[in-house]
Amino acid sequence: MRTTIDLDTTLLKRLRNEAHRRGVPFKEVLAGAVRRGLADAGPRRQGKYRCPTFRMGQPAEHVDLDKALQAAAALEDEETARELAWRK
């Protein structure tokens, strides 16, 4: 079967050099390299992809996450008051 592929220049040179060194056609070297690459990949697991999860610690008990913007504003107000107190 005939097909067209784009190869990186350095890869093309390596394949041509290998074909010349072994005295075989280029397509034979290319086909062998592809076969070996696919064989090395091994069988693929079928099934659902699983994304790992990690514990991030316990949530703060005194912060209502439903009102996160209000909590952030209150913390910012406290910090502003603290900075103003330092300036006196």
C-alpha positions in Angstrom: 0.0 0.0 0.0 1.3 3.5 -0.8 0.9 6.4 1.5 2.5 9.8 2.2 4.1 10.7 5.5 6.0 13.7 6.8 9.2 12.8 8.6 11.5 15.0 10.5 14.7 15.7 8.5 17.0 14.1 11.1 14.8 11.0 11.3 14.7 10.7 7.5 18.5 10.8 7.4 18.8 8.2 10.1 16.4 5.8 8.3 18.2 6.4 5.0 21.6 5.7 6.6 20.3 2.5 8.2 18.9 1.3 4.9 22.2 2.0 3.2 24.2 0.4 6.0 22.1 -2.8 5.8 21.7 -2.7 2.0 17.9 -3.0 2.1 15.2 -0.7 0.7 14.2 2.4 2.6 10.6 1.2 2.9 11.7 -2.1 4.6 13.7 -0.1 7.3 10.7 2.2 7.8 8.2 -0.6 8.1 10.5 -2.5 10.5 10.9 0.6 12.7 7.1 1.1 12.8 6.5 -2.6 13.6 9.0 -2.5 16.5 7.6 0.8 17.8 4.1 -0.7 17.9 5.3 -3.9 19.4 7.1 -2.0 22.2 3.9 -0.1 23.0 2.4 -3.3 24.3 -1.3 -4.0 24.7 -3.4 -1.1 25.8 -5.8 -1.3 28.7 -9.4 -0.9 27.7 -11.6 0.9 30.0 -12.3 4.2 31.7 -9.5 6.7 32.3 -9.0 7.4 35.9 -7.7 10.7 37.2 -5.9 10.5 40.5 -7.3 12.5 43.4 -5.5 13.9 46.4 -6.6 15.0 49.8 -6.1 18.7 50.4 -6.7 18.7 54.1 -9.7 19.5 56.2 -11.9 22.4 55.2 -12.0 25.2 57.7 -15.0 24.6 59.9 -15.8 28.3 60.5 -16.0 29.3 56.8 -19.2 28.7 55.0 -18.0 27.9 51.4 -21.4 28.9 50.0 -20.6 32.5 51.0 -17.0 32.5 49.9 -17.1 36.1 48.5 -18.5 37.4 51.7 -15.8 35.6 53.7 -13.1 36.9 51.4 -14.4 40.5 51.8 -14.5 40.1 55.6 -10.9 38.9 55.6 -9.8 41.8 53.4 -11.6 44.3 55.7 -9.8 42.8 58.7 -6.4 43.1 56.9 -7.2 46.7 55.9 -8.1 47.6 59.5 -4.9 46.0 60.8 -2.8 47.9 58.3 -4.5 51.2 59.3 -3.8 50.5 63.0 -0.1 50.0 62.2 0.1 53.5 60.6 -1.1 55.3 63.8 
